[in-house]
Amino acid sequence: MIGIIGAMASEVNGLKAQMKELDIQKIGTTNFYHGILFGKEVVVAKSGIGKVNASMCTQNMIHAYKPSLIINTGCAAGVGDGIRVGDIVLASKAVQHDLDYGPLPDARGYLDGIDRVYIDADKENTETIAAIAESIGVHTRIGVVATGDQFLCDTVKKEDIKTVFHADAVEMEGGSIAHTACANEVPFVILRSISDNGDEAASVSYEEFEKEVNKINIEILKKYLEGLK
């Protein structure tokens, strides 16, 4: 079974609408939609925005449904060189850019408990999804996805995250989904359509492009699920 998590209704409603044999289970504050999507068994959930919501959703999904892979789908700010609105960024690895231990010797982003800064995404499935995105004409990059509990709309902060973490995209859930999946030894993929560039114009760009770029994610996931054996 594949688990699919999006933060907002706009990131999962298009998937839920196409599910068959649907069963809904509420755990905590989250509804989990279990059924058949594009011929494959899946569970889909809207986590809510932010790292804690995403982590709780991921842990509950793993405990209740035991997915073999978790895919985080949604939008992100593109911060890497040459990345444009409408592109796709898939995580080679995830990092939490807002973790900072101040005077302590650990590096920024260091994840206590799993003892690393970067968490590797599942290479095979990431490359498969990247190839699908490219095949439908979407410029795609596999790179670092950085997560923090703030909407990025500041050029100075954007350049800091890009420089320190070599980030290609910045968003608010993927790193915590990765953290929780890693702690439970569940492979994950982070699929993000670029809705803005994380600068002072980000809020305008996001509102304009958010619905359109999520349609791209659905098309990619459809082809991915249909291609699974």
C-alpha positions as CSV (number, residue, x, y, z in Angstrom):
1,M,0.0,0.0,0.0
2,I,1.1,3.5,-0.8
3,G,0.6,6.4,1.6
4,I,0.0,9.9,0.1
5,I,0.1,13.0,2.3
6,G,-0.6,16.6,1.4
7,A,-0.8,19.5,3.8
8,M,-3.9,21.2,2.3
9,A,-7.2,20.2,0.8
10,S,-6.1,21.5,-2.6
11,E,-3.2,19.0,-2.5
12,V,-5.3,15.9,-1.9
13,N,-8.9,16.6,-3.0
14,G,-8.2,15.8,-6.6
15,L,-6.9,12.4,-5.6
16,K,-9.7,11.6,-3.1
17,A,-12.3,12.4,-5.8
18,Q,-10.9,9.6,-8.0
19,M,-10.7,6.9,-5.3
20,K,-12.8,3.8,-5.4
21,E,-13.9,1.4,-2.6
22,L,-13.4,4.2,-0.2
23,D,-13.2,3.7,3.5
24,I,-12.6,6.7,5.9
25,Q,-11.1,6.4,9.3
26,K,-10.5,9.4,11.6
27,I,-7.5,9.2,13.9
28,G,-7.0,12.2,16.1
29,T,-8.0,15.2,14.0
30,T,-7.0,13.6,10.6
31,N,-9.3,11.7,8.2
32,F,-7.5,8.8,6.4
33,Y,-9.0,7.9,3.0
34,H,-8.3,4.2,2.2
35,G,-9.2,2.7,-1.1
36,I,-8.2,2.2,-4.7
37,L,-6.6,5.0,-6.7
38,F,-5.7,4.5,-10.4
39,G,-5.8,0.7,-9.8
40,K,-3.6,0.6,-6.7
41,E,-4.3,0.4,-2.9
42,V,-3.6,3.7,-1.2
43,V,-4.3,5.7,1.9
44,V,-4.5,9.5,1.4
45,A,-4.5,12.1,4.2
46,K,-4.5,15.9,4.6
47,S,-2.1,16.5,7.4
48,G,-2.6,20.2,7.9
49,I,0.2,22.8,7.5
50,G,3.4,22.7,9.4
51,K,5.9,20.2,10.8
52,V,4.1,18.9,13.8
53,N,0.8,18.3,11.9
54,A,2.8,16.5,9.2
55,S,4.7,14.4,11.6
56,M,1.6,13.3,13.6
57,C,-0.2,12.4,10.4
58,T,2.7,10.4,9.2
59,Q,3.1,8.5,12.4
60,N,-0.6,7.7,12.6
61,M,-0.6,6.6,9.0
62,I,2.3,4.2,9.5
63,H,0.8,2.8,12.7
64,A,-2.7,2.2,11.3
65,Y,-1.9,1.3,7.6
66,K,1.7,0.2,7.4
67,P,2.4,1.7,4.0
68,S,5.4,0.4,2.0
69,L,6.1,3.9,0.7
70,I,5.0,7.4,1.7
71,I,4.7,10.1,-0.9
72,N,4.4,13.7,0.2
73,T,2.8,15.8,-2.5
74,G,2.3,19.6,-2.7
75,C,3.8,22.9,-3.5
76,A,7.1,24.6,-2.6
77,A,9.1,27.7,-3.2
78,G,11.9,27.1,-5.8
79,V,15.2,28.5,-4.5
80,G,17.8,26.6,-6.6
81,D,19.4,28.2,-9.6
82,G,17.3,27.9,-12.7
83,I,14.2,26.6,-11.0
84,R,11.0,28.3,-12.2
85,V,7.4,28.4,-11.3
86,G,5.7,25.2,-12.7
87,D,8.8,23.1,-12.4
88,I,9.0,19.9,-10.3
89,V,11.5,19.3,-7.5
90,L,11.8,15.8,-6.0
91,A,13.9,15.3,-2.9
92,S,17.1,13.5,-3.1
93,K,17.3,14.3,0.6
94,A,15.3,16.4,3.1
95,V,16.5,18.8,5.8
96,Q,14.8,20.9,8.4
97,H,16.3,24.4,8.0
98,D,14.7,26.0,11.1
99,L,16.4,23.6,13.6
100,D,19.2,25.7,15.2
101,Y,21.0,24.6,18.4
102,G,22.6,28.1,18.9
103,P,25.8,27.8,20.9
104,L,25.7,24.0,21.0
105,P,28.2,22.2,18.7
106,D,25.7,20.4,16.5
107,A,25.2,21.7,13.0
108,R,22.1,23.6,11.9
109,G,19.5,21.2,11.0
110,Y,20.9,18.3,13.1
111,L,18.2,15.8,14.0
112,D,18.7,14.4,17.5
113,G,17.7,10.8,17.8
114,I,18.4,9.8,14.2
115,D,21.8,11.6,14.3
116,R,22.0,13.3,10.9
117,V,21.2,16.6,9.1
118,Y,20.0,15.2,5.8
119,I,17.6,12.2,5.3
120,D,17.8,10.4,2.0
121,A,14.6,9.9,0.0
122,D,13.9,6.6,-1.7
123,K,16.2,6.7,-4.8
124,E,14.4,4.2,-7.0
125,N,10.9,5.7,-6.7
126,T,12.2,9.2,-6.8
127,E,14.0,8.6,-10.1
128,T,10.9,6.8,-11.5
129,I,8.6,9.7,-10.7
130,A,11.2,12.2,-12.0
131,A,11.2,10.3,-15.3
132,I,7.4,10.5,-15.5
133,A,7.4,14.2,-14.9
134,E,10.0,14.8,-17.6
135,S,8.0,12.5,-20.0
136,I,5.0,14.9,-19.7
137,G,7.1,17.9,-20.5
138,V,7.7,19.2,-17.0
139,H,11.2,20.5,-16.1
140,T,12.3,18.4,-13.2
141,R,15.1,18.4,-10.7
142,I,16.1,16.0,-8.0
143,G,17.7,17.9,-5.1
144,V,17.5,19.0,-1.5
145,V,14.1,19.9,-0.1
146,A,14.3,22.1,3.0
147,T,11.5,22.4,5.5
148,G,10.6,24.9,8.2
149,D,7.6,26.3,10.0
150,Q,7.3,29.5,8.0
151,F,6.1,30.5,4.6
152,L,9.2,31.7,2.7
153,C,8.8,35.2,1.3
154,D,12.2,36.8,2.2
155,T,15.1,37.1,-0.2
156,V,17.7,37.2,2.6
157,K,16.3,34.1,4.3
158,K,16.0,32.4,1.0
159,E,19.6,32.9,0.1
160,D,20.7,31.8,3.6
161,I,18.8,28.5,3.3
162,K,20.0,28.0,-0.3
163,T,23.7,28.6,0.8
164,V,23.7,26.7,4.1
165,F,21.7,23.6,3.0
166,H,22.2,23.7,-0.9
167,A,18.4,23.7,-1.1
168,D,16.5,23.6,-4.4
169,A,13.0,23.9,-2.8
170,V,11.6,25.1,0.5
171,E,8.3,24.1,2.1
172,M,6.7,23.4,5.4
173,E,6.1,19.6,5.8
174,G,8.5,17.3,3.8
175,G,11.4,17.3,6.3
176,S,9.2,16.2,9.2
177,I,7.5,13.5,7.1
178,A,11.0,12.3,6.2
179,H,12.1,12.4,9.8
180,T,9.1,10.3,11.0
181,A,9.3,7.9,8.1
182,C,13.0,7.4,8.7
183,A,12.5,6.8,12.4
184,N,10.0,4.1,11.4
185,E,12.2,2.7,8.6
186,V,9.6,3.5,5.9
187,P,10.9,4.8,2.5
188,F,9.5,8.1,1.3
189,V,9.3,10.4,-1.7
190,I,8.8,14.2,-1.6
191,L,7.1,15.5,-4.8
192,R,6.8,19.3,-5.0
193,S,5.5,21.5,-7.7
194,I,7.0,25.0,-7.7
195,S,4.4,27.7,-7.0
196,D,6.7,30.6,-6.2
197,N,10.3,31.6,-5.7
198,G,10.4,32.3,-2.0
199,D,10.9,36.1,-2.4
200,E,8.8,39.1,-1.6
201,A,6.5,38.3,-4.4
202,A,5.9,34.8,-3.2
203,S,2.4,35.3,-1.7
204,V,1.0,36.7,-5.0
205,S,2.7,34.0,-7.1
206,Y,1.5,31.2,-4.8
207,E,-2.1,32.3,-4.9
208,E,-2.0,32.5,-8.7
209,F,-0.3,29.2,-9.4
210,E,-1.1,26.9,-6.5
211,K,-4.2,25.2,-8.0
212,E,-2.5,24.7,-11.4
213,V,0.7,23.2,-10.1
214,N,-1.2,20.7,-8.0
215,K,-2.9,19.4,-11.1
216,I,0.5,18.5,-12.4
217,N,1.2,16.5,-9.3
218,I,-2.0,14.5,-9.8
219,E,-1.1,13.7,-13.4
220,I,2.3,12.5,-12.3
221,L,1.0,10.4,-9.5
222,K,-1.7,8.9,-11.8
223,K,1.0,7.7,-14.2
224,Y,3.2,6.5,-11.4
225,L,0.5,4.4,-9.7
226,E,-0.7,3.0,-13.0
227,G,2.8,1.8,-13.8
228,L,3.3,-0.1,-10.5
229,K,3.2,-3.9,-10.8
